[in-house]
Amino acid sequence: MWTRSGIAIAFLLACAGDEEAVEELRPAPEPYRSITHPIILDMPDTGGFAINLQPIERSELQAQLRRIYEPRSKDFRALFLRVGPGRSTAEVEFVRAAARAADAQTFSHEGSFPPPPPGFRTVIADSE
């Protein structure tokens, strides 16, 4: 017979297993690395979403991705994710599901693009 603490431990172990079952985001293979106008979705630790630095509501994400990818060739429908370490696996899976609904593949932004040449730096946003 299960005790309450035994049930709680079994539940926690089952949840931990779900976290590991989520596919890891990987860098994009060729030819995706040669996309001239990549779509980058930021998921900062502070919450929210931004597509190419433009904030977007969670409720509008799937529709916006469909609008973005509809005119693109199916061979170049790639969404590059920059995910803050504090974001949950469930949030990443929500974004991946929205991308799949738009017929796009998801990749990690990190490792998908070459680093800038020596002497150059990446600018994420203007600072005041």
C-alpha positions as CSV (number, residue, x, y, z in Angstrom):
1,M,0.0,0.0,0.0
2,W,1.3,3.5,-0.9
3,T,1.7,6.1,1.7
4,R,1.2,9.8,1.0
5,S,4.9,10.4,1.0
6,G,5.5,7.5,-1.3
7,I,3.0,8.8,-3.8
8,A,4.5,12.3,-3.6
9,I,8.0,10.9,-4.3
10,A,6.7,8.8,-7.2
11,F,5.0,11.9,-8.6
12,L,8.2,13.9,-8.3
13,L,10.2,11.2,-10.0
14,A,7.7,11.0,-12.9
15,C,7.9,14.8,-13.4
16,A,11.7,14.7,-13.4
17,G,11.6,12.0,-16.1
18,D,9.4,14.3,-18.2
19,E,12.0,17.0,-18.1
20,E,14.6,14.6,-19.5
21,A,12.3,13.4,-22.2
22,V,12.2,16.8,-23.9
23,E,14.4,16.9,-27.0
24,E,17.5,19.2,-26.6
25,L,17.7,22.2,-28.8
26,R,20.6,21.8,-31.2
27,P,22.5,24.2,-33.5
28,A,21.2,24.3,-37.0
29,P,22.8,22.2,-39.7
30,E,23.6,23.4,-43.2
31,P,21.8,24.8,-45.2
32,Y,19.9,26.6,-42.3
33,R,23.1,28.4,-41.3
34,S,23.1,30.4,-44.6
35,I,19.6,31.9,-44.0
36,T,20.1,35.6,-44.7
37,H,17.2,36.9,-42.6
38,P,17.0,34.5,-39.6
39,I,14.0,34.6,-37.3
40,I,15.2,34.7,-33.7
41,L,12.9,34.2,-30.8
42,D,14.1,35.4,-27.4
43,M,12.9,34.0,-24.2
44,P,14.5,36.1,-21.5
45,D,14.5,35.1,-17.8
46,T,12.3,38.1,-17.1
47,G,9.5,36.4,-19.0
48,G,7.7,37.1,-22.3
49,F,8.8,36.5,-25.9
50,A,10.3,38.7,-28.6
51,I,10.7,37.9,-32.3
52,N,13.7,39.6,-33.8
53,L,13.7,41.9,-30.7
54,Q,10.0,42.8,-31.1
55,P,7.9,41.9,-28.1
56,I,5.0,39.5,-28.8
57,E,2.2,38.3,-26.6
58,R,2.1,34.5,-25.9
59,S,-1.5,34.4,-27.3
60,E,-0.3,35.8,-30.6
61,L,2.9,33.7,-31.1
62,Q,1.5,30.9,-33.2
63,A,-0.4,33.3,-35.6
64,Q,2.6,35.5,-36.0
65,L,4.9,32.6,-36.8
66,R,2.4,31.4,-39.4
67,R,2.4,34.9,-41.0
68,I,6.2,35.0,-41.0
69,Y,6.8,31.5,-42.5
70,E,3.9,31.3,-45.0
71,P,5.7,33.1,-47.8
72,R,9.1,31.4,-47.1
73,S,10.3,28.3,-48.8
74,K,9.6,25.2,-46.8
75,D,13.4,24.5,-47.0
76,F,14.2,27.6,-45.0
77,R,11.6,27.7,-42.2
78,A,13.8,27.8,-39.2
79,L,13.3,29.4,-35.8
80,F,16.4,30.1,-33.7
81,L,15.7,30.2,-30.0
82,R,17.7,32.1,-27.4
83,V,16.4,30.7,-24.1
84,G,17.2,32.2,-20.7
85,P,18.4,29.6,-18.2
86,G,15.4,30.4,-15.9
87,R,12.8,29.5,-18.5
88,S,10.9,26.2,-18.1
89,T,10.9,23.2,-20.3
90,A,7.1,23.7,-20.7
91,E,7.6,27.2,-22.1
92,V,10.2,26.0,-24.6
93,E,7.9,23.2,-25.7
94,F,5.1,25.7,-26.1
95,V,7.3,27.7,-28.5
96,R,8.4,24.5,-30.4
97,A,4.7,23.5,-30.8
98,A,3.8,26.9,-32.2
99,A,6.8,26.6,-34.6
100,R,5.7,23.2,-35.8
101,A,2.2,24.5,-36.4
102,A,3.8,27.1,-38.7
103,D,5.7,24.3,-40.4
104,A,9.1,25.6,-39.0
105,Q,11.9,23.7,-37.3
106,T,13.5,25.0,-34.1
107,F,17.2,25.3,-33.4
108,S,19.4,26.7,-30.7
109,H,20.7,30.2,-31.6
110,E,23.9,29.3,-29.8
111,G,26.2,27.5,-32.2
112,S,24.0,28.1,-35.3
113,F,25.9,31.1,-36.5
114,P,29.7,31.8,-36.8
115,P,31.1,34.1,-34.2
116,P,31.7,37.7,-35.3
117,P,35.2,38.5,-36.8
118,P,37.9,39.7,-34.4
119,G,37.4,43.2,-33.3
120,F,33.6,43.1,-33.8
121,R,31.0,42.5,-31.1
122,T,27.4,41.4,-31.1
123,V,24.9,44.1,-30.1
124,I,21.7,42.7,-28.8
125,A,19.9,46.0,-28.0
126,D,20.7,49.7,-27.7
127,S,21.6,50.9,-24.2
128,E,20.9,54.4,-22.9
